[in-house]
Amino acid sequence: MLSLLDPRHSRPLTPVSRVLRLCLHALLLGLLALAAARALADSSPGAGRVVATAALVALVYAAGVRAPAVHRSPRAGALWLAAVGAAWVALLVVSPDGVWIAFPLYFLELHLLPLRWGVPAVVLTACAAIGGFLGHSGAVTPGAFLGPLLGAAVAVATVLGYQALYRESERRRELIEELITTRAELAAAERGAGILAERERLAREIHDTLAQGLSSIQLLLRAAERALAEDRTASAAAPGPGPAADPAPGTGPGPGAAAAALAHIARAREAAQENLAEARRFVRALTPPDLEHGSLAAALERLCAGAPGPRVRFSLSGTPAELPTPYEVALLRIAQSALANVVRHARADRAEITLTFMDASVTLDIVDDGRGFDPRRAHTVAAAGTPAADGGFGLPAMRSRAESLGGTFTVESAPGQGTAVAVTLPLPVEEAR
């Protein structure tokens, strides 16, 4: 049922619907008042009956509009409509002006009854109106038939058109609600994807900085520990005066071992300070400290100079160009991750990092002479040298960094033949020119 006239409709009435509903009430009551006024103005003998019957129709109509049962029950609504129709027939008997009441009744019947019952009710009402007009006029004229039938046709066409528009409006409303829901779901999915991407980024950052730095500190402290242990062993094995060969209480390491241990500890402290700076950067969301006060080439050169273990050489090829910060961060992190894993896993004597600037791209190569591995069998690789033993991010993280900037990432290695890692990033249009 439509909300225009059917109070049982669950959706609230729009302002336009309220106006149309009030217009229908005003039309019916106005026509009743017109019939009563004309009867009084003509001073006909049955004027009192016309006024009383018109008042009866108005009361029955108003009672149904105000009755909650009519609003909730289709059966009560049909009974109310039958009562209004009976009172209208009584008015039609006593006054020819009751014919005009048929027009608002058409709308009531079409709105309160299903279409299969509403159309027959309209036809029956039109026949009653024609009969009443013929009964009072006593002459058969085309107007007696055209008026009620034309009014019925207009009412049916209006209601059917309104129903079609209403259904289309409902479909559009449902579509809008679906779009709003879909947009909210899409926004939630994008937020979730953003959270996952940020977690992955932070995981790569931590793996390439804090985790590698802590690993370097661990290696340096172990080296210092070995130097001290070797000196103690040498002191204990040296022959001493007297029967007891053990060192005297309080005997410490030799000068050479102490100097080596102190050097390792000093480098471990430097690595700890760098890691502290990285941790603070995470909080401030700034660029890496190595890039804040220098170029990428300078940062890579410092990285090579401070690497423990194998000899690492840095070389620069081509004309350096200013790179966007994401490029510099990605290349530096890849170099840190690769070099740290060379130190930890490759057992290499030498390694080399080369930064090459070309017309349309920049390439970073990390090569070592370590034990190598078979890339086809390595599902999770920690860096340039060996499969990850700790389940870290390694090569997948490097590849992800390169591909996120539209670059390529390649690994060439074989058991016993070292490893070569190459990263190529296309320069932005401005830099490429």
C-alpha positions as CSV (number, residue, x, y, z in Angstrom):
1,M,0.0,0.0,0.0
2,L,1.2,3.5,-0.6
3,S,2.0,6.0,2.1
4,L,-0.1,8.7,0.5
5,L,-3.4,7.6,1.9
6,D,-2.7,4.3,3.7
7,P,-1.8,5.1,7.4
8,R,-0.7,1.5,7.8
9,H,2.4,2.0,5.7
10,S,5.5,1.6,7.9
11,R,7.6,4.4,6.3
12,P,6.9,7.9,7.5
13,L,5.1,10.3,5.2
14,T,7.1,12.8,3.3
15,P,6.0,16.5,3.3
16,V,4.5,16.0,-0.2
17,S,2.6,13.0,0.8
18,R,1.2,14.8,3.8
19,V,0.0,17.7,1.6
20,L,-1.7,15.3,-0.9
21,R,-3.4,13.4,2.0
22,L,-4.7,16.7,3.5
23,C,-5.9,17.7,0.0
24,L,-7.9,14.5,-0.3
25,H,-9.5,15.0,3.1
26,A,-10.3,18.6,2.2
27,L,-11.7,17.6,-1.2
28,L,-14.1,15.0,0.3
29,L,-15.2,17.3,3.1
30,G,-15.5,20.3,0.8
31,L,-17.7,18.4,-1.6
32,L,-19.9,17.3,1.3
33,A,-20.2,20.8,2.5
34,L,-21.0,22.0,-1.0
35,A,-23.8,19.4,-1.3
36,A,-25.3,20.5,2.0
37,A,-24.9,24.2,1.2
38,R,-26.7,23.8,-2.2
39,A,-29.5,21.9,-0.6
40,L,-30.0,24.7,1.9
41,A,-29.6,27.4,-0.7
42,D,-32.3,25.8,-2.9
43,S,-34.7,25.5,0.1
44,S,-35.7,22.1,-1.2
45,P,-38.1,20.0,1.0
46,G,-35.4,17.4,1.6
47,A,-32.7,19.9,2.6
48,G,-32.6,18.6,6.1
49,R,-32.1,15.0,5.0
50,V,-29.3,16.1,2.6
51,V,-27.5,18.0,5.5
52,A,-28.0,15.1,7.9
53,T,-26.7,12.5,5.3
54,A,-23.7,14.7,4.4
55,A,-22.9,15.0,8.1
56,L,-23.2,11.2,8.5
57,V,-20.8,10.6,5.6
58,A,-18.3,13.2,7.2
59,L,-18.5,11.5,10.6
60,V,-18.0,8.0,9.2
61,Y,-15.0,9.2,7.2
62,A,-13.5,11.2,10.1
63,A,-14.0,8.2,12.5
64,G,-12.1,5.9,10.1
65,V,-9.2,8.4,9.7
66,R,-8.8,8.7,13.5
67,A,-9.4,5.0,14.4
68,P,-6.2,3.1,15.1
69,A,-7.8,-0.2,14.1
70,V,-8.3,1.1,10.6
71,H,-4.7,2.1,10.4
72,R,-3.4,-1.3,11.5
73,S,-5.8,-3.9,10.0
74,P,-6.6,-4.4,6.3
75,R,-9.9,-5.9,7.2
76,A,-10.9,-3.0,9.4
77,G,-9.9,-0.6,6.6
78,A,-12.1,-2.5,4.1
79,L,-15.1,-2.4,6.6
80,W,-14.6,1.3,7.1
81,L,-14.5,1.9,3.3
82,A,-17.8,-0.1,3.0
83,A,-19.4,2.0,5.7
84,V,-18.3,5.2,3.9
85,G,-19.6,3.8,0.6
86,A,-23.0,2.9,2.2
87,A,-23.3,6.4,3.7
88,W,-22.4,7.9,0.3
89,V,-25.1,5.9,-1.4
90,A,-27.6,7.2,1.0
91,L,-26.4,10.7,0.2
92,L,-26.6,9.9,-3.5
93,V,-30.3,8.9,-3.0
94,V,-31.3,12.2,-1.4
95,S,-29.0,14.6,-3.4
96,P,-27.7,14.7,-7.0
97,D,-24.7,16.6,-5.8
98,G,-23.5,13.4,-4.1
99,V,-22.2,12.3,-7.5
100,W,-19.1,14.4,-7.0
101,I,-18.1,12.5,-3.9
102,A,-17.4,9.5,-6.2
103,F,-14.1,11.1,-7.3
104,P,-12.3,11.1,-3.8
105,L,-13.9,7.7,-3.2
106,Y,-12.0,6.3,-6.2
107,F,-8.7,7.2,-4.6
108,L,-9.7,5.8,-1.3
109,E,-10.7,2.4,-2.9
110,L,-7.5,2.2,-5.0
111,H,-5.3,2.9,-2.0
112,L,-7.0,1.0,0.7
113,L,-7.8,-2.2,-1.4
114,P,-5.5,-4.4,-3.4
115,L,-5.5,-3.7,-7.1
116,R,-7.6,-6.8,-7.9
117,W,-10.3,-5.5,-5.6
118,G,-9.7,-1.8,-6.0
119,V,-10.5,-1.6,-9.7
120,P,-13.8,-3.5,-9.4
121,A,-14.7,-1.2,-6.5
122,V,-14.0,1.9,-8.6
123,V,-16.2,0.4,-11.4
124,L,-19.0,-0.3,-9.0
125,T,-18.7,3.2,-7.5
126,A,-18.8,4.7,-11.1
127,C,-22.0,2.7,-11.9
128,A,-23.6,3.9,-8.6
129,A,-22.7,7.5,-9.5
130,I,-24.2,7.1,-13.0
131,G,-27.3,5.5,-11.6
132,G,-27.7,8.3,-9.1
133,F,-27.3,11.0,-11.7
134,L,-29.8,9.3,-14.0
135,G,-32.2,8.9,-11.2
136,H,-32.2,12.5,-10.3
137,S,-32.1,14.0,-13.8
138,G,-34.6,11.6,-15.4
139,A,-32.8,11.9,-18.8
140,V,-30.1,9.9,-20.4
141,T,-27.3,12.1,-21.6
142,P,-23.6,11.5,-22.5
143,G,-22.5,13.5,-19.6
144,A,-24.2,11.2,-17.1
145,F,-21.8,8.4,-18.3
146,L,-18.7,10.4,-19.3
147,G,-18.3,12.3,-16.0
148,P,-18.1,9.3,-13.6
149,L,-16.2,7.1,-16.1
150,L,-13.7,9.8,-17.0
151,G,-13.1,10.5,-13.3
152,A,-12.6,6.8,-12.6
153,A,-10.1,6.5,-15.5
154,V,-8.2,9.5,-14.3
155,A,-8.1,8.1,-10.7
156,V,-6.9,4.7,-11.9
157,A,-4.2,6.2,-14.1
158,T,-3.0,8.6,-11.4
159,V,-2.8,5.8,-8.8
160,L,-1.0,3.4,-11.1
161,G,1.4,6.1,-12.2
162,Y,2.0,7.0,-8.5
163,Q,2.6,3.4,-7.6
164,A,5.2,3.0,-10.4
165,L,7.0,6.2,-9.3
166,Y,6.9,5.0,-5.7
167,R,8.4,1.6,-6.6
168,E,11.1,3.3,-8.6
169,S,11.8,5.6,-5.6
170,E,12.0,2.6,-3.3
171,R,14.4,0.8,-5.6
172,R,16.6,3.9,-5.7
173,R,16.5,4.3,-2.0
174,E,17.5,0.6,-1.5
175,L,20.3,1.1,-4.1
176,I,21.6,4.2,-2.2
177,E,21.5,2.3,1.1
178,E,23.4,-0.6,-0.5
179,L,26.0,1.9,-1.9
180,I,26.4,3.5,1.4
181,T,26.9,0.1,3.1
182,T,29.3,-0.9,0.4
183,R,31.2,2.3,0.7
184,A,31.5,1.8,4.5
185,E,32.7,-1.8,4.0
186,L,35.2,-0.6,1.4
187,A,36.4,2.1,3.7
188,A,36.8,-0.5,6.5
189,A,38.7,-2.8,4.1
190,E,41.0,0.0,3.0
191,R,41.6,0.9,6.7
192,G,42.4,-2.8,7.3
193,A,44.7,-3.0,4.3
194,G,46.4,0.2,5.4
195,I,47.0,-1.2,8.9
196,L,48.4,-4.4,7.4
197,A,50.6,-2.4,5.0
198,E,51.9,-0.3,7.9
199,R,52.6,-3.3,10.0
200,E,54.5,-4.9,7.1
201,R,56.5,-1.6,6.7
202,L,57.3,-1.4,10.3
203,A,58.3,-5.1,10.4
204,R,60.7,-4.4,7.5
205,E,62.1,-1.3,9.1
206,I,62.7,-3.1,12.4
207,H,64.2,-6.1,10.6
208,D,66.5,-3.9,8.5
209,T,67.6,-1.6,11.4
210,L,67.0,-2.6,15.0
211,A,67.2,-6.3,14.5
212,Q,70.4,-6.1,12.3
213,G,71.9,-3.6,14.7
214,L,71.3,-5.8,17.7
215,S,72.8,-8.7,15.8
216,S,75.9,-6.6,15.1
217,I,76.2,-5.7,18.7
218,Q,75.9,-9.4,19.6
219,L,78.7,-10.3,17.2
220,L,81.0,-7.6,18.4
221,L,80.4,-8.5,22.1
222,R,81.1,-12.2,21.2
223,A,84.3,-11.1,19.5
224,A,85.4,-9.2,22.6
225,E,84.5,-12.2,24.7
226,R,86.6,-14.5,22.5
227,A,89.6,-12.2,22.7
228,L,89.4,-12.1,26.5
229,A,88.9,-15.9,26.6
230,E,91.9,-16.6,24.3
231,D,94.1,-14.3,26.4
232,R,93.1,-16.1,29.6
233,T,93.8,-19.5,27.9
234,A,97.2,-18.3,26.8
235,S,98.0,-17.0,30.3
236,A,97.0,-20.2,31.9
237,A,99.1,-22.3,29.5
238,A,102.3,-20.2,30.0
239,P,104.8,-21.8,32.5
240,G,105.2,-19.8,35.7
241,P,107.8,-19.8,38.5
242,G,107.4,-22.5,41.1
243,P,105.2,-25.6,41.1
244,A,101.9,-23.8,40.5
245,A,101.3,-22.8,36.9
246,D,98.0,-21.0,37.5
247,P,98.0,-17.2,37.1
248,A,98.1,-15.2,40.3
249,P,94.9,-13.8,41.6
250,G,93.9,-10.6,40.0
251,T,95.9,-11.3,36.8
252,G,93.9,-9.8,33.9
253,P,94.2,-10.0,30.2
254,G,97.2,-8.9,28.3
255,P,97.5,-5.4,26.6
256,G,96.8,-6.8,23.1
257,A,93.6,-8.7,24.1
258,A,92.4,-5.7,26.2
259,A,92.8,-3.4,23.3
260,A,91.0,-5.7,20.9
261,A,88.2,-6.2,23.3
262,L,87.8,-2.5,23.9
263,A,87.7,-1.9,20.2
264,H,84.9,-4.4,19.8
265,I,83.0,-2.9,22.7
266,A,83.4,0.6,21.3
267,R,82.0,-0.4,18.0
268,A,79.1,-2.2,19.8
269,R,78.4,1.1,21.7
270,E,78.3,2.9,18.4
271,A,75.9,0.4,17.0
272,A,73.7,0.7,20.1
273,Q,73.6,4.5,19.7
274,E,72.6,4.1,16.0
275,N,69.8,1.7,17.0
276,L,68.6,4.2,19.6
277,A,68.5,6.9,17.0
278,E,66.5,4.5,14.8
279,A,64.0,3.8,17.6
280,R,63.5,7.5,18.2
281,R,62.9,7.9,14.4
282,F,60.1,5.4,14.6
283,V,58.4,7.6,17.2
284,R,59.0,10.8,15.2
285,A,58.4,9.2,11.8
286,L,61.4,10.9,10.3
287,T,63.9,9.8,7.7
288,P,66.8,7.5,8.7
289,P,69.5,9.4,10.7
290,D,72.1,8.4,8.2
291,L,70.2,10.3,5.5
292,E,69.3,13.4,7.6
293,H,72.8,15.0,7.3
294,G,74.2,13.5,4.1
295,S,73.7,11.8,0.8
296,L,72.8,8.2,0.1
297,A,76.3,7.5,-1.1
298,A,77.8,8.9,2.1
299,A,75.4,6.8,4.2
300,L,76.4,3.7,2.2
301,E,80.1,4.4,2.6
302,R,79.7,4.8,6.4
303,L,77.7,1.5,6.4
304,C,80.6,-0.3,4.7
305,A,83.2,1.3,6.9
306,G,81.4,0.3,10.1
307,A,80.5,-3.3,9.1
308,P,82.1,-5.9,11.3
309,G,83.6,-9.1,9.8
310,P,84.6,-9.2,6.2
311,R,86.2,-6.3,4.3
312,V,83.5,-4.3,2.7
313,R,84.2,-1.8,-0.1
314,F,81.9,0.9,-1.5
315,S,82.0,2.3,-5.0
316,L,80.0,4.9,-6.8
317,S,79.4,4.9,-10.5
318,G,77.8,7.5,-12.7
319,T,76.7,11.0,-12.0
320,P,74.9,11.2,-8.6
321,A,71.3,12.5,-8.8
322,E,69.0,13.7,-6.1
323,L,66.6,10.9,-5.3
324,P,63.2,11.1,-3.6
325,T,63.3,10.1,0.1
326,P,61.4,6.8,-0.4
327,Y,64.1,5.8,-2.9
328,E,67.0,6.6,-0.6
329,V,65.3,4.9,2.4
330,A,64.6,1.7,0.4
331,L,68.1,1.5,-1.1
332,L,69.7,2.1,2.3
333,R,67.5,-0.4,4.1
334,I,68.2,-3.1,1.4
335,A,71.9,-2.5,1.7
336,Q,71.8,-2.7,5.5
337,S,69.8,-5.9,5.4
338,A,71.9,-7.5,2.8
339,L,75.2,-6.5,4.4
340,A,74.1,-7.6,7.9
341,N,73.2,-11.0,6.6
342,V,76.5,-11.3,4.7
343,V,78.2,-10.7,8.1
344,R,76.0,-13.2,9.9
345,H,75.6,-16.0,7.4
346,A,77.7,-15.8,4.2
347,R,81.1,-16.5,5.8
348,A,82.6,-14.1,3.3
349,D,86.1,-12.6,3.2
350,R,85.2,-9.7,1.0
351,A,82.0,-7.9,0.0
352,E,81.3,-4.9,-2.2
353,I,78.4,-2.4,-2.5
354,T,78.1,-0.5,-5.7
355,L,75.7,2.4,-6.3
356,T,75.2,3.2,-10.0
357,F,73.4,6.1,-11.4
358,M,72.1,5.8,-15.0
359,D,70.0,8.0,-17.2
360,A,66.7,6.5,-16.3
361,S,67.4,4.3,-13.3
362,V,69.6,3.8,-10.2
363,T,71.0,0.4,-9.3
364,L,72.4,-1.0,-6.1
365,D,74.6,-4.2,-6.2
366,I,75.7,-6.2,-3.1
367,V,78.2,-8.9,-4.0
368,D,80.1,-11.2,-1.6
369,D,82.5,-14.2,-2.0
370,G,80.8,-16.3,0.7
371,R,79.5,-19.8,0.6
372,G,76.4,-18.9,-1.4
373,F,73.2,-21.0,-1.8
374,D,70.7,-22.3,-4.3
375,P,68.1,-19.6,-4.9
376,R,65.6,-22.1,-6.3
377,R,65.5,-24.0,-3.0
378,A,65.5,-21.0,-0.7
379,H,61.9,-20.1,0.1
380,T,62.8,-17.6,2.9
381,V,66.1,-15.9,2.5
382,A,67.5,-13.5,5.1
383,A,69.9,-11.6,2.9
384,A,72.7,-11.9,0.3
385,G,74.2,-15.2,1.2
386,T,72.0,-17.9,2.9
387,P,68.5,-18.9,3.7
388,A,67.1,-17.3,6.8
389,A,67.6,-19.4,9.8
390,D,65.6,-17.3,12.1
391,G,62.5,-17.0,9.9
392,G,63.2,-13.3,9.3
393,F,62.1,-11.2,6.4
394,G,65.3,-11.2,4.4
395,L,65.0,-11.3,0.6
396,P,61.2,-11.1,0.5
397,A,61.4,-7.8,2.4
398,M,64.0,-6.5,0.0
399,R,62.0,-7.6,-3.0
400,S,58.9,-6.0,-1.5
401,R,60.7,-2.7,-1.0
402,A,61.9,-2.6,-4.6
403,E,58.6,-3.6,-6.2
404,S,56.7,-1.1,-4.1
405,L,58.6,1.6,-6.0
406,G,58.2,0.0,-9.4
407,G,61.7,-1.5,-9.4
408,T,63.2,-5.0,-9.9
409,F,65.1,-7.3,-7.6
410,T,67.3,-10.1,-8.6
411,V,69.5,-12.6,-6.8
412,E,72.3,-14.7,-8.3
413,S,74.0,-17.3,-6.2
414,A,75.3,-20.9,-6.2
415,P,76.7,-23.0,-3.4
416,G,80.4,-22.1,-2.9
417,Q,80.3,-19.3,-5.4
418,G,79.1,-16.3,-3.4
419,T,76.0,-14.2,-3.9
420,A,75.1,-11.1,-6.0
421,V,72.0,-9.1,-5.2
422,A,70.9,-6.3,-7.5
423,V,68.2,-3.7,-7.1
424,T,67.1,-1.4,-9.9
425,L,64.7,1.5,-9.4
426,P,63.4,3.7,-12.3
427,L,64.1,7.3,-11.7
428,P,61.1,9.6,-11.6
429,V,60.5,11.7,-14.7
430,E,62.0,14.8,-13.3
431,E,65.2,13.1,-12.2
432,A,65.4,10.9,-15.4
433,R,65.5,14.1,-17.5
